[in-house]
Structures are given as structure tokens and as C-alpha cells.
Amino acid sequence: MASRMLGFARRALFSQNKVLLARITTQNSTFKNLRCISTTQRLTTDSSDKLWSLGRLNHVAIAVPDLDKASNLYKNVFGAKVSDSQALPEHGVYTVFVDLGNTKIELLHPLGEKSPISGFLKNKPDGGIHHICIEVKNIKEAMKDLKEHKIRALSSEPKIGAHGKPVVFLHPKDCGGVLVELEEE
């Protein structure tokens, strides 16, 4: 019985997840050790047939009540390379980017009365993480596919973001409580 279970477990692990290493030993019909399983691919479905896929983390956006104070913190205390403030009236924000080498932090401050950052700061007056931004190769295909999977975009068409590239935001209720921005590479 134990050898049949062991054989089934090995076949299932190797066939479904392309396992590199799985070591299961038995003694007297009980599993003695089950060690870590390493895979070369994600344990989800193969996405090679998709026209889009998630790329690298572009930035983490932080809403701040005082843009100058936050910019100075990253520049003068942390020693990071910090951009000048940029007004984005179509998004209702001022932005400052902090370059971290492998990704960026985007500091956000309200611009105008209808800024989405104003509402965020009313709930969290000290500021906090607002969203994450992930790059995609084809934003239109991403939007189409996500809609089919019942992931809502906050706009029907991409807008031009702070980097001059098309962006779209995904509803946090559909993304595990996280506001996700997709930016075309």
C-alpha cells in the first residue's frame, strides 16, 4: 500500500510540475521524510500561448502628504537619486520618482480637487503605499484577457502615464486588495 502511494505521489509530482527534485522515503508504511520540491516553472498553467504576460515591477507608489519632505527624505537621508516633481493633471497627481537601480518608488501628491490621492490621504493622513506598477508587453491584450477573467480595469482605455507610456489601473477588489497599475513596456 505505501509503495503504491509513493509511486502515485512521485508520478503526480513529476508529471504535473516538472519537478527537479523530490525525495520521499518511507519506513513501515508511513512517510518518514517529505523534502522541499523545487520547480523550474510556476505551478500554474503554462502562459506561453498568451499574447501578454506580466513583466518586471516598475515601481511602488506611495501617497505622501508633503512631497518636498518625502523627496528630501529619500534624497538627503537615504542618498537615493530623486527626480524633479512632475505635474500630471490628467491623473490628478504630482509625481516624484526615486531610482533604486532595479526598480523605482513613485511619490504621489494630490493635484487638484478631484485627485484620487486626496481621498487616499483623507483615510490615511500620514500617507502610505497606494499601488504597485507592473510592466506588460501588450496592454490592450492584457486588458482584453483580464476582462474575460472578470478583472475590472478602472478605465476602458489606457491613459498615458508618468513615463509617457500607456497605463491602466486594475480594481483592488479584483486583485487581492491591491491597486495594480499595468504599464506597457
Salt bridges, closest charged atoms under 4 A:
GLU106 OE1 - HIS59 NE2 2.86
GLU106 OE1 - HIS131 NE2 3.54
GLU135 OE2 - ARG56 NE 3.41
ASP145 OD2 - LYS50 NZ 3.21
ASP145 OD1 - HIS149 ND1 3.60
GLU157 OE1 - LYS140 NZ 2.48
ASP174 OD2 - ARG152 NE 2.80
GLU181 OE1 - HIS59 NE2 3.19
GLU181 OE1 - HIS131 NE2 2.97
GLU183 OE1 - HIS163 ND1 2.85
